[in-house]
């Protein structure tokens, strides 16, 4: 693999300011050489696999977009939107199910991308003061407690804005997109029997909703863009990302 194989989904990398000799291999890397963080997996007893460290937010957003694009292609090919008929169908049952699978994947991946982005950008030494358990007792939470116990709503609307000293996105245009994304994601993750039953158009089940959602990866990235534009958060992947 070439050193400059720098896919946009890679985590940030740096360059050596001077020559450096590895204490493990004895090999010397010259000044200006790229330093790339790795993730090393023990595949078998005698085999290690090394990959460049990815940025999880980038992976998840890209996965969401890919699933959305596949679903869109299925839908276009089916002509259910372009047909002038009052009752339309997919070309096959398998295509309709493929469409639903890709849409659900896109939604879940987009929402997860937001979770990762927030957790990654809360400073390590940040403390959040909240009355989460009591209106009287003020609770102080460190980063690990925030990641584990607080909802994404609170992290996005209060924690990260406080940590970065910026205005909350709550009430902004991007926030409405997030709310819609969260609602349908929650319906997928916590499926209820009544929400996935056979029904006519008068009963708004999850299946109906999945044909009317906006592009999830765009809704997620709009929230991410809000924070990046107002803070010094400048992940490498974001500058190279293309919708």
N, C-alpha and C positions, 0 to 999 in steps of 0.2 A: 504494500500500500504506500502511495506517495505521501510525503509529509504534508503537502499542501492540499490534501483531499479534505477540505474544510466544508463539510455539509452545513447548511444554515441551521440545522437542528442541534449542532454541537454546543456544549457548554463553552463559556469563554475560555480563551487560551492566551498565553503570553509568549514573550521572547526573552532569551538569555541576554543579560547585560555584559557577561564575560564568559570565557571558556569554563566548562564544568566537567569534572571527571566523576563518573559513577563509582561509588565505593563498592558496589556489588559486582559490576562487570568490568571495571577498569577502562571502559570506553570513554572517550572525551567528546563532548558536544561543543561545537564552536559558538562563539559569541554571535547572537542574532538567530540562533536556531530556535525553532518553535517548541514551546513547552505545552504539551497537551495532557490534560488529566484523563486518566483511564479508569475503566471498570474492568476488573479481572475476575473471571469466573473459573472455578475448579470444575471442569467438565467431567474429567475422570481422574483416577489416581495419578496418571502420568501426563495429563494434558490440561493446559491452561488456555482460556480464551480471553483475549484482550480486545476491548472496543473503546473508542473515544467516548468520554463521558457525555451522554446526551442531556439536553435540557428537557425536562419532563413536560413543561407547559407547551413547548414547541411540538413535541411528539403527539400530545393529546389533541392540540388544535389541528394538526395536520391529519390525524386520524379521523377527527370529526368532519373535516372538509372532504376527505376522500370518500367517506361513507355517504355524505350528503350528495356529492357529485354522482356517485353510482346510482343512488336513489332517483336523482333528477333525470338521469339518462333512461332508467326504466320507465319513469313516468312519461317522459317525452315520447319514447318509442311506443308506448301503449295508446297514445293519442286521446287519453281521457279528458284532457283539458282543451284540446283543439277540436274535438268532435262536436258537431252541432246536435247530436242526439240528446234527448232528455234523460236517458238512462245509459250509462256507460260501464264498461268492464275492462279489467286488465286482459291481456292476451291469454293468460293462463293463471291458475291459482298459485302456481309456484312463483310467478312474477310478482303477484300481489304480496305474497309473504316475504319475498326477497326485499321488496320495497320497504315493508314495515321493519324488517330486521335492520336495514341500513339506516333508516330514520332514527330508530331507537339507539343504535350505536352512536350516531352523530350527536344526539342529545346528551347521552351519558358522558361521552368523551369531552364535549364542550364544557359541561358543568364541572367535571373533574379537573379540567385545565385551569379553571378559575380557582378551585380549591388549592391546587398546587402553587399557582402564581402568588396567592395571598400568603400562604405558609412560608414560601421561599423568601418573601420580601419583608416579613416582620423581623426587625433587627434582633440579633441574638440576646442583647442586653435589655430589650424593651420590657417594661412592666405595665400591665393594664389594670386600672383601678375601676372596679365595678361593684354594683349592688346585686349581683346575679342571684344570690341565695337569700338575701335579706335587704329590706329597705333601710335598715338601721346599721347593719354591719357592712363596712366597706371591705371588699375582698381584693387582694393584690394577686394578679396572675402573671407568671413568667411565660416565656414563649412556648415551652412544652405544654403547659396547662392550657394556654390559648388554643394551640393546635388541636388538643384533644377534646376540650369541653365546649368551646364556643361554636355557634352556628356560623355558616358562611355569611348569612345576612349580617350578623354583628361584626364579623371580621371585615367585611367590605364597607359597611356603613359607619363603623366606629373605630375599630382597632387600627386598621392600616391608615385611615386618614389621620388619626391621632399620632400614630408613630411617625408619619411623614409630614405632619403639620400642614395638612391641606383640608379643603372643604370636602365634606362627605358627598359621594355621588348620589346619595338617596334623594329622590325627587328630580334628578336629571333625566334626560332622554334615555341614556344608556341603562339607567336603573329599571325602567319599565321593561326593557328587553330582558334584563336579568330576571325580573320577577316572573315573566312568562316562561323563560327557560327553566327556572326552578320548579314552577308548578307542574310542568309536564314531566320533568325529570323525576320529581317525587311520585308522580302517578305511575311511572315505569318501575321505579325501585320498590315502591310499596303497593304493588298491584292489589286491588280489591276485586272480589268476584263480580260485584255489580258493575264494575268499570270495564270489564272485558267480556261481557255477555252478548248474546245475540240481541240485536235491537234494530228498530227502524230509525229514520233520521231525526225523530222527535226526542230521542234519548241521547244526550251527549256523552258517549263512552270514550275511553282512551283511543280506541281504533279510529273514531271520527276525528279526534284531535290531531292524530299523527298525520293526517292529510292536509292540515291547515296551519302547520307551524312555519315560522320563519327560519332562515338558515341558522342553526344553533351556533356554529363556529363564529359567525359574524356577531351575534349577540354577546358571546363571551369575549371576543376580542374588543368590542366597543368599550366594555368595562375596563379591560386591561389598558386600552389606549388612554382612557381617562386618567389613570394613575401615572402612566408613563409620561404623558404630556405635562403633568403638574408636579412631577418630582424628578429626582436625579436617577430614578430607576431606568437604566438603559441596557437591557439585556441584548446580547449580540444577535440573538435569533430575530428579535423584533425589527431591527433595522433591515434585515434581509427577507423578512416575511412578505409574501405576496398573496393576496386573496385570490 
